[in-house]
Amino acid sequence: MAAAFNLPMISYFCTHPETSDKESFPTFARTRPPDNQISKSVTSILKRFNWRKVTFFYNNSPDENFGRVARTIVKTLPSHNITLLATKSWAATYHHGYDNNPFVTMLQETYMDCRIYVVLGHYYEFLGLMTIMEDKGLFEN
């Protein structure tokens, strides 16, 4: 409808890749990048530092929108010669100090084989990962 009247339509949260098609959505603009652009950014930084083997953790809560981005990342990394040593997820948004830390088990299962972790979730969820890594002494060297 906005395109029919040549009016801009601005989305603050849309990540659907179809809306990037300027023929179908000529006046659509977004403030958040589409999923495929997020995966390209992750791939670029991994390649920049020559990090070719990573473990990927992501929030898989049905109440959040990380699942589609995670699937895109999982599909994109191997096509750029980046090996996923493991892919693991947690099922509900984690609040450090209030919920059971989902990173305890995930880190225990992966830390011997992995040095680089890629984590997709809310910024405050990472505190659980950092805490358990510190407890294990993984930052000492």
N, C-alpha and C positions, 0 to 999 in steps of 0.2 A: 504494500500500500504506500509506504514512504517513497519508493522508487517511482511509482506512478505520478506522484506530485513533485518529484525531484527534491524531496526533503531528506536531510541526513537522519539516519537512525544509528544511535550510538549504544553499544552494549558494553556493560562493565564486567560481564562475567562469561559471555558466550565463548566456548572453545570449539564449537563444531566446525570441522574443516570445510563443509559445504558452503558456509557463509563467506568464505574467501573468494568464491567465484564472482568476479566483478560483473560478468554478463548477467547473472541471475540476481545479484544483489549490488547494484551499482552505487547506492548511497549508504551502504552499511559500513560501519567502522566499529572497531572494538578496542578496548584498553588492555585486554588480556590476550596473549598470543594463542593461536590454535595449538592443539596437541602436537601436531607434526613439527611446529616451530620450536616447542619446548624440547622435544626429543633431539632436534638438530642442535640446539644450544648445549644440551648435555653432552652429545657426541663431540661437538667441537672442543669443549673444555677438556674432555678426556683425551682426545687426540693431541691437543696442544701440549699436555704434560706427558704424552706418550704412555698413558695408563691404558694398557691393553687387556687387563684381566681385572674384573670388578665383581663385587657382590651387590645385588640390588634388593633393597628393602622398601616396601611401600605400604601405605595405609589402604586397606581394602574394605573399609567400612561401606556398607550400602548407603549410608547417609551422606557420604562425601563424593566428590567427583574425581578422585585420583585414579580409579580403575582404568578408565579409557586412556589417560596419559601414560599409565604404567604399561599397558598393553602396547602402546606405540613405542615406548622406550625399549621394551623387550624385543620388539620386532626390528627396530632400527639399529641397535648396537651391533649385533652380529654381522649385519650387512656392511659395517665399517671396520671389520676385523677387530672388534672388541668382544672378548669372551666373557660371557656371564658364568662365573663360577657357581653361583647359586642365586636363586630368586625366591624371596620369602616375603610374607606379608603378615600384618596384624589386622584383626577383624573389627576393632572398634577404636574410635578416637581415644588416644592415651593422654591422661593428665598426670604428670609426674607427681608422686607423693600421694595420690588419691586412688590410683588403679594399680593392678599388677603390671609390672614392667614387661612388655612383650619382647623387649630386646634381649633379655637374659637368655632365653632359649635360642633365639636366632643367632646371637653372637657366639654362644657356646658351640653351636653346630658349624660355624664358619670361620672363626678367627685363626685357626691353624693354617688355613689355605688361602686366606685373603688379606690383602693390605689396604685396598681401596674399596670403600663402601659408597654407593650412591643411594641416597635415601629420599623418598618422595612422601611428604606428609605435611602436617602443620608445623610451623617453626617451633612451637613449644613441645612437640613430641620428641624432638631430637635430644632433649635433656636426658631422657631415659637411656638412650644409646651412649651418650657421652659419659654418663655416670657409671654405667657398667664397664665401659672401656677403661675408664680410670681405675675402677676397682680391680680389674684384671691386670693393671700395669702396662697397658698397651701403648701408653704415651711416653714411657720412660726412655726409649731410644728413638 
